[in-house]
Amino acid sequence: MGGSSTGRAYMGSFTSEGGLGVTVAEVDRNTGALTVLGSSDAVPDPSFLALGPGGEALYAVGASAPGSAAVFDVGGDVPALRGPVQPVDADGPTHLVLAGDHLVVANYGSGSVTVLPVLADGSLGELTSVHRHEGSGPQTDRQEGPHAHQVLIDPSGRWVVSVDLGTDSVWIGALNPATGALEPHGESALRPGTGPRHLVFHPSGRYAYVLNELVPTLTVCRWDAEAGRLEPLGETSVLPEGDAGSAEGSVRTYPSEVVVAHDGRFLWTANRGHDSISVLTLDETGEKAALVATVGCGGRWPRDLTLDPSGQWLYAANEHSGNVSWFAVDAETGVPRHAGSVEVPAASCVVFD
């Protein structure tokens, strides 16, 4: 967008909860403000989105049963389907990432990772492979089997990393670009019962941070891109000591998303139940994380947290209050200051061009 003072944001929402589906908004880069332009409910429950190269194709998962994936044209103000909606041979997809000429999808309900080809016109072809995780965890109500919650590409571009809440582990594989097959490489075990949900890499590429959903902690890991190996180093609480939400109490907290500052100095988490954003500082290497503050999320049940491309604005998609809030990030302390919000019923995620 060059030096333009405006940009675009794309928001997903749960149609089964009254959401509008995929919503396009204009972003005022000077104030962080969002203005809704149009929406499409062509895909049920688009819980997560990913923008394609060039910014005119938007990929979505449909978090239904059976699950689906689709691509939208977003050159205009109203998203329009490009090609058919494709099944993912799984239930409850929750996350996706573009990997060259393929779309990789994490399926929570089925505990699997699906790969679909991206065709020359940007539409999706029929799936090429499904890799099913195996295992379970000690919290039997949530960990009776595998639940792949997130999938991403490591900074080296060599590895597909999938975070599984049900198996208390992070799975690592390699995508064969010729066949579209996901070839298993390894699995890194985390503390049993933590329920890892999402992972983010440090800008250096040498560390990764896994946010746990079943306990409100962050697991700091060393990442070896040559070996494709993730090594847990320790856990840090994302809530203040003695906080009601940090233990089994009247308020259970289910952390949802983790974001790292572009310069690697700060890390933020969204905490559902506690309805807050936690601010952690990172040391110069990225190996040590320390909680310094929590602030309100500007709504209820923050499912997603996103930093804008400038690094100046932080956005929380608050599912239960039906809004997306934005915050100005203090460059010295990393503490976000609430600056505004826009109504987005059953909001699930926000991505930027």
N, C-alpha and C positions, 0 to 999 in steps of 0.2 A: 504493500500500500504506500510505500515511500514515506514522505513526510506528511501524509494526510492526517487531519485531526479526527477523522472518523474511521471506524472499521466495522467488522461484523462479528457477532456472537451467535452461536447455535446452541439451543437448549433442548434437552430431552425431558420428557415427562411421562408419567404412567397414565395411559388412557383408561385403564381399568379403575383408576382412582379419580377420574374426572379431569385428567390432564389433556392438553391439546396435541400431544405427540411431539413432533419436531417443530420448534419455533425459531424463527429468524429474528434477530434484533440488531439495531444499529448501536454502535458503541461510540460514545464521546470520549476520546482518549484523554482529553484534558480534565474531565470530571469523573470518569469511570461510569457515567450513567448509561443505562440500557433503555432503548425505546423499541418496543415490539413492533414488527412489521407484518408478519404473517406466519401461518403454521399449516401443518399437514398431519392428519391422523391415519395416513395410509398404512402405517406399520403399527401393530399393537405394542404398547409399552416399550417405546424406544429408550431403554434404560441407560445406554451409553452410545456416544458418537465419536467419530474420528474424521477429520478433514483430510481430503486427498491433496496431492500436489497441485498447486495452482489455485486452490481454494474454491473451485466450482463444483466439486463432487464431495458429498457428505455421506459417510458410511454409518449405518445404524444397525444395532441388534434389536430384535423384538423379543423381550424377556417373557415370553409366553410358553405354553406347552401345547403342541410342539413349538420350539423356538425357530427364529428366522433371522435373516440378515438381508439388508437392502442398501441401495445407494440412491441418493437424491441429487438432482440438479439444484444448486443454490445460487445460480447467477442472478436470479430475481428475488423478489421479496417473499414469494410463497414457494416452499420446497415442492419439487415435482419428481416423482419416481423416474429413475433411469433404468429401464430393463425390469425383469420380473423379480419379485421377492423370492429369495431362495431359502429352502429349509436347511437347517444345520445338523439334522439327525441327532438332536439333543433337546433337552428341556431347560428353560430358564437361562438363556445366555445373558451374561451381565457385563461383558467387556470385549473389546476388540482392538486390533492394531493392524496397520498396513505394513506388510513386509515385502517390498519390491512389487512383484506382480501377483501377490496373494494377500488375502484378508484372513487373519487368524482370530478366532473367536473363543473366548472362555465360557464354558457352559456350567453354571452353578448347579442346576438341578440334576444334571447327568454326570457331573464330575469329569468332564472331558474337554478336549481342545479340538476345534474343527478348523480345517483349512479350505478356503474357496478361492478359485482363480479370479483375478481382476482382468477382464477382457480388454481388448484394444480400445473400445469405446467407453471404458470406465465402468461398465456394468459388471455384475457378478455372474460367473458361470456356476455349474453344479459342483458340489464339494468334491475335493480330491482325496481327503483323508480325515479320519477321526482318531485321535489318540486318547484312550480312556485311562485316567489315573486309577490307582488302587490303594486301598488302605482305609483307616478310620481313626478316630480319636477318642479320648476318655469322656468328653461331654456328649453323652449318647443322644441327647435331644437335638443336637446340632451337628454331631460328627459321626453319625451312623455309617457314613460312607464318604467318598471323595466329593468335594464341592469346589471346583475350579472357579475362582472369583475374578481373577485378573490375568491378563496376558500382555507382555510387552517385549520389545527388542532391547537387548543390552546395548550400551554405548558403542561397543566395537562393531555392532551389526552382525555378529557371528551367531548369536544365541537367541532362542525364543525362551523366555522365562515365564512360567505360569505359577501363580500363588494359589494354594489350595487350603481353604479354611477347614475342610473335613479331615485332611490327613496331617495337619500341622507341619506342612512342608512346602518347599519351593521346588518345582520340577524344571529341569533344564533340558532343552532339546535343540536340534538343528533342523532348519527347513531346507529340504532339497528343492532348489529353484526349478529344476527340470521336471520333476514329477509332482511337486506340491505335497510331498509326504513329509510329515513331522517325525524326525528320527530321534528317539529318546537318547539322552546322554547321561543324565544323572538326577539325583534327588537330594536336597539338603534338608535335614530334619531340624525343626525348631522345637522349643519346649512344648511338651504335650499339654493340650488343653488351651493353648493361647489363641488358636483360631486365626492364623494369618489371613489378612484380607487383601491389602494392597502394598506395593513396593515401589520405591523411587530410588534412582541412582544419584549419587553425589556428582557434581559437574566434573570432578577429576576422573570419574569412572572407576575409582578404586574401592569405593564403599557403596553399600546399599542399605536402605532403611525399610524394614518391614513393619507395617502398622497392623497390630493385632485387634481383632474384633471382640473376642470372647473375654479378654482381659485388656484393660486400658493401658497398654504398654507399646513401646517402640523397640524392636530388635535391631541393633546395629550389627551389620555384617561386613566382612571383607569380601570383595569381589575380585576373582582372578579370571580375567577375560581370556588369557591364553589357555588355561585348563578348563574353563567353563565351570568354575567351582565357587560356591557361596559358603562362607564360613561365619556362623554366628559368633559374635564377640560378647554380647551382653544386652540386657534390657533396661530401658529407662521409662519411668511412668510418664504418661502424658497428662496426668491430673495432679493437683497439689496433694501432698501428704495429708491424710485425714479427711479429705474431701468425701462427701457422701456418695459421690458417683464413682469413687475409686475402688469400692469394695462391694460385696454383696449387701445391699441395703435397700432403702426405699427407692433410690434412683439407680437403676442399672445403666451403665454407659456402654455404648457400642460404637467405638471409633470406626470411621468410614473411609477417610481419604487422607493422604499424606503428600505434601508439596515441599520442594526445596527451592530456596532462593537461587536466582541465576548465578550469583557470585559464591554460593555455598556457605554463607554466613548464618543463615537462619533456616528453620524447618517449621512447618505448620501442620497441624492435624485438625480434622473436623470430628467432633464428638457428639453422636446422637444420644439423646437421653439427658446428658449434661448440657446439651445444646450450646456448645462453646467451640471456640477455636483456640487451640493451644499453640504457644510460641516457644520454640526451643532454639537455643544457640548451638552452633557447631564450632568445634575448634578448627585451627588452621588446616589440619590434615583431613578432617571430616570423621575421625574415629570416635570422638566424644560428643555426646549430645546432652544438653542440660535444659530442663524446663525453667522458663523465666516468667511466664505470664499465661493467663487464660482470659479471653474476652467473649462476650455473648456473640452468637452467630447471626443475630438479626432475624431470628425466626425459630422454628422448631424442626428438629430432626434433620440436621444438615447431612445430606447423603453424599454430596460432592463438594470439593474445594479446588479452585483453579486460580492460578496466577496468570495475569494477562501478559502478552509478549514483552511489554516494557518492564515488567517486574514491579510496577508501582501500585497496582490494584489487585486485590484478592477478592474472589467471588465465591459465595456459599450458596449452593442449591438446597433450599430448605423444603423438604418433601411435605411434611405435615402442615406447615403454615402456608404452603403454596406460594413461595416467593423466592426470588434470587436477590441476595443482598451483596453490596460491594463495599469494600473497605480500602482506605488509603493506608499503605504500608509505610511506617516510619523508617526512613533509610538508616537511622542510627541504632534503633532498638529492635526493629523488626515487628513491633507491636502494631496490629491493624486498628484503624479507627473507622467506625461505621460511618458511611457517607451517603447511603441511600439504598432503595430496593425497588423492585418491580414485581407485579403479580405474575406468577407462573404456577398455576395449579399443579400439584403433585410433581414438583420439579425433581429431576434425577441427575442432571449433569449440565455442564457448560463447557464449550470449547470455543476457541478464537481463531480468526484468520491471521 
